[in-house]
């Protein structure tokens, strides 16, 4: 959540960054999403994995004594997540620590500002999935997309029948061989994550990324749900607000509401020409596609992170001394991560958030500049680049009130002979010497 320290996109963070890769090329199509389930007409099978109360699970793995007690992971004065024991006592994500303690006096709190353990476990999950199939795309710490179409196709060629694992949305009874086989693969992958890493999570099985993400949380925790084509309109219609659709961010929802749209059906029925006048032709078509569950975007293999960042938030910071100390603190942590990564950053970015009574969480502004080679690690001592960028954004001769500072190294490039985080995402050969899903290899038996 934006009010918490050191957050990366994960654990329910509310962010105005829209899912820009989603449906970037989707045309507006008929709402008739029926498809041919014949093996002669293959379709995509996309999985979406969402780990249960991820930060809390990591803490319970680190300290098993926490498993059966109400546990909350705290960042500053907010509960960023809690285990299901705590939820049974009325504690929820993003609740203030004070309110959480009132709901559950026995709540055990663990500080969660240091993301190191969560980040490392997150990479292990992605690495495990990649070891079975390279088409894995990370979405924050606790979510991953996976395109298992080739695995499903190969298995169906070897098996005449299959049945669904887990739930089928709306209890549909029609057999779709592609999605049924996809549900079996999803179940095996969830079991692999649990047996190898000790983590549980939910999965959604559908024919595109948008639908897989939307359906994955239908049954929680530690369950999975498959969405058949005839129930796409039911799923989309069940969403109670435009903001529930991945790809429609805070600002876009406000603009849609200004045009009189408050529901998914409003957007579906809204005239395309008027929508295009507000958003442009391409974005208008993308929004109309979202409303009926259409998404032709690919699962893009993530690879190593393209940037490394760290941030902290606070109620008020209004002195140059405090700003300088906070930037040096964040940079010290970030430089340590950069050393472990092994790549050389060539761009530095500083982001701040000013206090605002009207736009509390979304008023970020950034400046960036190249990192001269002669500065090297001196960037931490006196932070010359950070000071330069800060004074470009803030007139320090006047009073200022900051609530967040973020520092970021980007434009990362490999250094010869140095290991990098790419090793986190390199598939490892199975002890059985089976191949990952390629057109020539056999299907990895998924443990």
N, C-alpha and C positions, 0 to 999 in steps of 0.2 A: 504494500500500500504506500502511496506517495508520501505519507506523513512519517514513515518509518525509516530507520537508518540503513544505509548500505544495501538498498534493495535492487535486485535485478528483476527482470520480468519473470515473475513466478508467484506462487502462493496467493493467487487472487489479487495481485497488484492492479489497482485501478489506474489506468494510464490512457492518455488521449492518443497514443500512437495507434493508428489503425492498421489492421492486418492487410497491408497494401499489396502483398503478393497474392492475396485471395481473389480469385475470379478476375484476374487482371485482363484476361482475354475472353471472358465469358460473354456470349451473345445473349440477347433476350430470346427466350424460347417459349414454346407453349408450356402451360402448366401441366400438361399430360406427360408425366415422367415415367410412363410404363416402359418396360424394356423386355427384350427377348432373353429368356434364361437358357436358351439352347447353347450347348457347348460350341456350336459353330459361330456364335456371336459373342465373343468374350467381352467382359466389361472390367473396369478397374475395380479393385478391392483395396480400400484404404482403411488402415487402422489408426485410431487415435488413442494413445495411452495417457492416462492422467493419474499420477500417483496419489494415494490417499494421504491427506494431512502431512505433506512431505517433510517439512521441517521437524514436526513432532515425531514422525517415524525415525528420522535420522537420530534424534536425541534418545529415543527408546532403544535403538540399536546400540548406541554408545553406552547407555546405562540401562540395562534390562530391568532394573528396579523401578523404573518409571512406567513400565508397561501397564500396570494395573491401577495406577493412580491418576486422578485428573491432572493433566499436564497442559500448560500453556507456554508457547514460545513468545517471548516478549521482545519487542524492539521499541525503545523509549517507553512511552506510556500506552502502547497499543499491543493487544494480543494479535499477532500476525497469523497464527494458526493454533489449533489445539487438538488434542486427541479425542477419540470418540467417547472416552469415559467422561472427559470434561464437558463434551457437548450434551451428554445425558443430564448434566446438572445445569444446563441453560447457557453455558459459555459458547460464544460464537467468534468466528474470525472478525477482526477489525473492531472488536469491543475494547473499550478502555480497560486498563488494568484495574482501576477502582471498581468499575461496574462488574468485571469478571469476579473479583474477590467477594463482592456482595452476593453474587449469584452462587458462588462456590467457595466458601471460606477455606476449604482444604486444598484449593488449587495450588499445584506446584509450578513455579515459574522458572524457566530457563532463559537466560539471556541469549538473544539470537542475532545481535548486531554483526558478529563475525560470521561471514558466510562461507568460510573456508571448507568446513565439513560438508555443508549442503552442496557446494559447488563440486567438490570431488565426487560425492555420491551421484550427483546428477550426470557427470561425465561417465561414470561407470555404467549407468543405465543405458545411455546412448551407445556406449562402446559395446555393451552386450547385445543390443538390438542389431547393431551394424555387423556383428559377427555372424548373424544369420542372413542378413540381406542388406546390401549397401544403401538402399533407398530409404534413408531415415532422416527426418528433419526435426531438429529441436525447436520447441516453442516454450522458452523459459526453462527454469530449472526442473519442473516436474511434469512436463508434457512433451510428447514426441508423436510425430506422424510417421507412418510407415506404409509404403506401397508394396503390397505382397502379391500383386497380380500374377507375376511369373510363377511364384511358388504355388499359388492356387491352380493356375492352368496346368502345371506339371503334375500336381497331385490328382487333379480330375482326370487326366489322361491315364493314370494308373489305378483309379478307383471308380467303380461304377456307381456307388451310392455313398451318401454322407448325410449326416443330420446336424442340426444346430446345437451348438454349445452355448449355455447361458440363456439369457432372455432374448426374445424377439419382440421388438417394439409393437405395441398394440395387440400382442398375442396373435399376430398373423399366422395363418396355418399353411400358406402356400410355400412350397419348397423351391428355393432358388439355389441351385448347386454351387454357384460361385460364392455367394455370401455365406452359405452353410459351411463350405470348406474354409472360408475366411474366418468364421467364428471358431473353428477348430484350431487353426493356426494361432489366433489371438489367445485362446485358452492356454496353449502350450507355451507361448511367449510370456504370459503372465506368470505361469508356474515357474519358468526359468528365472524370471526376475526375483521371484520369491525364494526359490531354492538357492540361488547363487548370491543374492544380495540382501535377502531378508525383508524385502519391500513388497507391499501389496498395492494394488491400484485397479482402476476401472479401465475398460476399453470400449470403444465404439467401433462398429464394423459397418461400413456403408460404401457407396460407390464414388464418393468424393470427400475432400478434406472438410468442407463446410459441414456436411451431414454427419460425418464420423465424429467431429468434435461436439456437435450439438447433441447427438444421441448417447455419447459416452457416459454422461452423468445421470442418465435416467434412473439407474439403480445403483445406490451407494451403500457402504463401501465395498471394495474388493469384488465387483461383479462386472459383467459385460453385457452389452445390448447390441443386437443387429437390427438395422433398419432396412426394410424392403421398400421397393420403389412405390408401391401403392399407398404407403403411409407417409410419404414425404410431405404432402400437403397437411396431414394431421399434425406432424411434428412442427412444421413451420407455424401452423395456426395456434399451437399450444403456447408459443412464446408470448409473454405478456407485455413486452415492450420492444421497441426497435433496438435498444441497446443490448438486448440479449443475442443479437445476431453478430457473430464475429465479422469484422470489417466495417461495422457502423460504430464509429467512435463518438465521443462526447459532443464534439463540435458539429459533426454531421447530423447527429440526432437532433440537436437544437435547430439546425437549419431545416430539417424535415418537419419538425413540429411547427416551425414558423409558417410552413406551407399548409398546415392543417393535417399532417399525418402523425398519428399516435400509435398505430398498430401495424402489424405486418400486412394485413389485408388492405389497409389504406395505401401502403406503398405499392403493393401489387396492382391495385386498380388505378393508381394515380396516372394521369396522362403523361406519356413519355416526352412529348414535346415541351410541356411546361417544366418537367423535371430537368430536361436538357438545358433549358434556358437558365436554370439556377446553377447546375453543376457541370454543364458541358456534356456533349453527346456520350463520350466514353464512360465517364463516371455515372451518368444517369443509367446507361445500360447495365453497368456493373451492379448498381443498387437494385434495379428491377430483377436481375438474375438472382441476387441474394435473397430477395423476398420469396422466390419460388424454389429455393434450394439448389440452384444450378451453380456449379463451380468446375471449371475445366483446368484449374491451376495444378501444376505438377507438384509432387513431393520433391523438394530440392534438397539433396544431400547437404548437410550443414557444414561438415568439415570443421576445422579449428575455428575458434571465435575470430571475427574480423576486427574486434577491438577489445580492449580491457579497460574496465571502468570501476570506480568506487565512489560512493556518495554517502552523505550523512544529512539528516534533517533535524530541525530544532525549532523551538517556539520563537526564538528571536536571536539574531546575531547582528550587532550594529556598530562594531568597532573594527578598525583595520587590524589591530593586534589579534583579535579573536579569529578573524578571517584568515590571516597569515598562518596562525598556529593550526587551524583546522585543515587548510590546504596541505601543509607540510605533513600532518598526520595521515591524511588520505594518500598522499603521494608515497610516503614511506611504505605503506601496505601495498600500493599498486606496483611500485618498483620491485618489491619482493616477488610478486606474481609474475612480473615481466621476466625476471631472471629465470624462473621455473619454466616459463613458456619457451624461452630461447630465441624468440624473434626480436627484431629491432623495430621499435615504433618510429614513424617519420612524421606524425602529426600529433599535436597536443590540443585537447579541447577542454575548456572550462565552462561549466553550466551553473547558473544560479537560479534560485526562485525567490522572487520578492513577495513579501506579504501582501495579500489582496483579500478584501472582504467579499468581493463579488466573484472571483475566479480562483478559488483557494488552491486547487491542486494542479492547475494546468498552465500557470503563468511562468513557464521556464524560458530562459533566454541563454544563448550560447555564443561563444566566440572561439575560433581555433586558429592555429598558426603552425607552420612547419617547425620541426625540431632540428636546429643546426647541429651538425655532427660534432662540433667542438664543445657543445654543452654536455652531452652524455649524461652521466648520472648526477651532474651538478644541478639538474633540474629540481632536486629535492632541497638542496641547500640554498635558501633564499628565494627559491622558486621564481626565477626571473620571468619566465614565460607566463606563469600564472598571474603574477603581479601585473604584467603588461596587459593581459586580457581582462583581468578584473577591473582595472582603471578605465578600460575602454567601455565597460558596461555600467559602471557605478561612478557617479560624481561624488567623491568622498568629502568634498567641501560642504555637502549637505547631508542631513540625517538619512540613514538608510536602514531597512529592516529586512534581513534575509531569513528565509526558513529552510533553505537547502543549498548545498554546494556539491557538485559532481565534478570529478576529474577523470579524464579519459585519454588513453593512448590508442591511436588508431593508425591505419595504413601500415599494418604490421607486415614485415618482410623477413623471410628466412635469412639467418646468418650461416655461412658455410661451416659445416662441421658441428653445428649446435643442435641439440635435441629441442623439439618444440611440442606444444600441446597437440599437434597433429597425431602424436602417438596414441592419444586418447581415442581417436576415431579410426584407427587402422584395424581392420578385421584380423583376428587371430585365427590361425588354422585350428580346426577341431582335432581333439585327440584321435578321432576316428578317421581323420584325413578326408572328411567330406568337404565338398566345395560349397561356397555361398551361392545364392540364387543367380546364376548366369544362364544364358540360353543353352550353353553346352553342358554345364555341370548338373549333378544330381542335387535334389533338395536336401539342404541341411536338415538332419533329423530333429533339430530343435531340442537337443538333449534327450 
